[in-house]
Amino acid sequence: MLAFALVLVAPLLAVAGAPEYQVARTTASREGLLGATDDAWAGGKAIEWGPSQYATTFRALWDDEGLYLRWDAVDPNPWHTMTKRDEHIWDEEVVEIFIDLDHTGRDYYELEINPANVVCDLRMISPWPDIEGDIDWDLDGLQTRVHARTDVQGATTGWTATAFLPWSGFRSLPSAREVTLPPEPGDTWRFNVFRIKRPAGPTEPEKDAVFAAWSPPAGRSFHDAGAFRPFRFEAVH
């Protein structure tokens, strides 16, 4: 599976300086976290970015079993064409994360989720895009869900994606040999999160596409080591 470079074609609203993200340790249940309940995610630090009409909020938490991720996407008209896993998911609307475990940028991992809960997980090998070797990740034990959101009148306001990434799945990755699993408080990985919104829909997915990252890259691709920021594991919130 290969992923194309993503061109930034829309203005970005990002956190100034893009500081590190502190991942709080949680005691919430996996069901509550995947279900995106407010109580379960109360300890998750929220970061928000993107044009206001397509703003995205990200949170992360962790426990002894794995890493939990959540995106809340403002989206009055979410769409999709894929309803099962497919390597061409970059033609869809998605939320994404890049994870670099050992800070080298040589070997990092990408998770994409679309509004129908279609998932693509890739292993990226630097220098990108001159990729050598197997880039399939296929994280063992990965679980994801997507929840539609509406206002009190029943109108669509957006969608929420959640994911559970078990440490047992990470252990098979080459760069995992250089890190402690489960992480310990104070351990730091690197990451970036972003959102792709395609307002023109499936007939013209590239027209006026919005590629919005929390930490915008310097060039014309999200595969930019300089855009990665610290992802620090903390104790219980």
C-alpha positions in Angstrom: 0.0 0.0 0.0 1.3 3.4 -0.9 0.1 6.8 0.2 0.4 9.9 -1.9 1.9 13.2 -0.7 -0.7 15.6 0.5 -0.7 19.1 -0.9 -1.7 22.0 1.4 -4.3 24.0 -0.5 -6.2 25.8 2.2 -5.3 28.2 5.0 -4.6 26.6 8.3 -5.4 27.7 11.8 -2.9 26.0 14.1 -1.7 26.1 17.7 1.1 28.7 17.7 4.4 26.9 18.1 2.7 23.5 18.3 3.9 22.6 21.8 4.1 19.0 23.0 1.0 17.0 23.7 0.6 15.5 27.2 -1.2 12.1 27.1 -2.8 11.6 30.4 -3.1 8.1 31.9 -6.8 7.0 32.3 -8.8 4.6 34.4 -11.8 4.8 32.2 -13.2 1.7 30.5 -12.3 0.8 26.9 -16.0 0.7 26.1 -16.5 4.2 27.4 -13.5 5.5 25.5 -14.4 3.9 22.2 -18.0 5.0 22.8 -16.7 8.6 23.1 -18.6 9.2 26.4 -17.9 12.6 28.1 -17.0 11.0 31.4 -14.5 8.6 29.9 -12.7 11.4 28.0 -12.9 14.1 30.7 -9.1 13.7 31.4 -8.1 14.0 27.7 -6.3 17.2 26.7 -8.2 18.8 23.7 -6.3 20.5 20.9 -8.2 22.1 18.1 -7.3 23.4 14.6 -8.5 24.0 11.1 -10.9 26.3 9.3 -13.9 27.0 11.6 -16.5 25.3 9.3 -14.3 22.1 9.4 -12.6 22.4 12.8 -11.1 19.3 14.3 -10.4 18.5 18.0 -8.0 15.7 19.0 -7.6 13.9 22.3 -5.4 11.0 23.5 -5.3 8.9 26.7 -3.4 5.7 27.7 -3.4 2.8 30.1 -1.7 -0.5 30.7 -3.4 -2.0 27.7 -2.9 0.6 25.0 -3.3 4.0 23.5 -6.7 5.6 23.0 -7.3 8.3 20.3 -10.3 10.6 19.6 -11.1 13.1 16.8 -14.2 15.3 16.8 -14.7 16.7 13.3 -17.0 19.6 12.6 -18.6 18.5 9.3 -22.1 19.5 8.1 -21.9 17.2 5.1 -19.6 14.2 5.8 -19.4 11.7 2.9 -17.7 8.5 1.9 -17.6 6.0 -0.8 -15.7 3.2 0.9 -17.4 0.9 3.4 -14.6 -1.6 3.9 -10.8 -1.4 4.4 -9.0 -0.2 1.3 -5.5 0.9 0.4 -6.9 3.9 -1.6 -8.4 5.6 1.4 -6.5 8.8 0.7 -9.2 9.7 -1.8 -11.7 9.9 1.0 -12.4 12.4 3.8 -10.3 11.2 6.8 -8.8 12.0 10.2 -5.2 10.8 10.6 -2.3 10.4 13.0 1.4 9.9 12.3 3.3 8.2 15.2 7.2 8.1 15.5 8.1 5.9 18.4 11.9 6.3 18.6 12.3 9.9 17.4 14.4 8.9 14.4 11.9 9.5 11.6 13.2 6.4 9.9 10.2 4.2 10.7 6.9 5.8 11.5 3.2 4.8 11.5 0.1 6.3 10.0 -3.6 5.6 10.9 -6.5 6.9 8.8 -10.2 6.7 9.5 -13.1 7.8 7.3 -16.7 8.8 8.2 -17.8 5.2 7.6 -15.1 3.8 9.9 -13.0 2.5 7.1 -9.4 2.2 8.3 -6.0 2.2 6.7 -2.9 1.7 8.8 0.5 2.0 7.2 4.1 1.8 8.1 6.2 4.5 6.5 9.9 4.2 6.0 12.0 7.3 5.5 13.1 8.9 3.3 9.6 9.3 2.0 8.4 8.8 -0.7 11.4 6.6 -1.7 10.0 3.8 0.3 11.9 0.5 0.5 10.5 -2.7 2.0 7.1 -3.6 3.4 5.1 -0.6 4.6 2.0 -2.6 5.8 1.4 -2.0 9.5 -1.9 -3.9 10.1 -1.7 -3.3 13.9 -2.8 -6.4 15.6 -5.8 -5.7 18.0 -6.6 -2.3 16.5 -10.2 -1.2 17.3 -12.0 1.9 15.8 -15.4 3.4 15.9 -17.2 6.3 14.2 -20.1 8.2 15.8 -22.3 10.7 13.9 -23.2 13.9 15.7 -26.4 16.0 15.4 -27.8 19.2 16.9 -31.1 19.4 18.9 -33.0 19.8 15.6 -31.4 16.6 14.2 -29.2 18.3 11.7 -25.8 16.8 11.1 -23.0 18.7 12.8 -20.1 16.3 12.4 -18.6 13.0 13.3 -16.4 11.5 16.0 -13.7 8.8 15.4 -12.2 6.8 18.3 -9.4 4.2 18.2 -7.7 1.7 20.6 -4.1 0.8 19.7 -2.9 -2.0 21.9 0.7 -2.1 23.1 0.8 -5.8 22.1 0.4 -4.7 18.5 3.1 -2.1 18.7 5.6 -4.7 19.9 6.0 -6.2 16.4 7.2 -2.9 15.0 10.9 -2.4 14.3 11.2 0.9 16.1 9.5 -0.6 19.2 12.8 -2.3 20.1 14.0 1.2 21.1 11.1 2.1 23.4 9.4 0.8 26.6 6.0 -0.8 26.2 3.8 0.0 27.9 5.3 3.5 28.1 6.2 4.9 31.5 5.2 8.4 32.7 7.7 10.9 31.1 8.4 8.8 28.0 8.1 10.7 24.8 7.2 9.7 21.3 6.6 12.1 18.4 3.4 12.6 16.4 1.2 14.8 14.2 -2.5 14.8 13.7 -4.6 16.2 10.8 -7.8 16.2 8.9 -8.7 16.0 5.2 -12.0 17.5 4.2 -13.2 17.4 0.6 -16.1 19.8 0.3 -16.9 19.0 -3.4 -17.7 15.4 -2.5 -16.9 12.1 -4.2 -17.4 13.4 -7.8 -14.6 16.0 -7.5 -12.7 15.0 -4.3 -9.7 17.2 -5.1 -11.7 20.4 -5.7 -11.1 22.9 -2.9 -9.8 20.1 -0.7 -8.9 21.2 2.9 -5.7 19.6 4.3 -5.4 20.9 7.9 -2.7 19.8 10.3 -2.4 20.7 14.0 1.3 21.2 13.3 1.6 22.4 9.7 4.6 21.1 7.7 7.0 23.5 6.1 6.6 22.0 2.6 3.9 20.5 0.5 3.5 17.1 2.2 2.4 16.0 5.7 5.3 13.6 5.6 7.6 16.2 7.1 9.7 15.3 10.1 9.9 18.9 11.1 6.1 19.0 11.7 6.2 16.1 14.2 5.8 17.2 17.9 6.5 15.5 21.3 3.8 13.1 22.5 4.5 12.8 26.2 3.0 10.1 28.4 1.9 11.4 31.8 0.6 10.0 35.0 -3.1 9.8 36.0 -4.9 13.1 35.2 
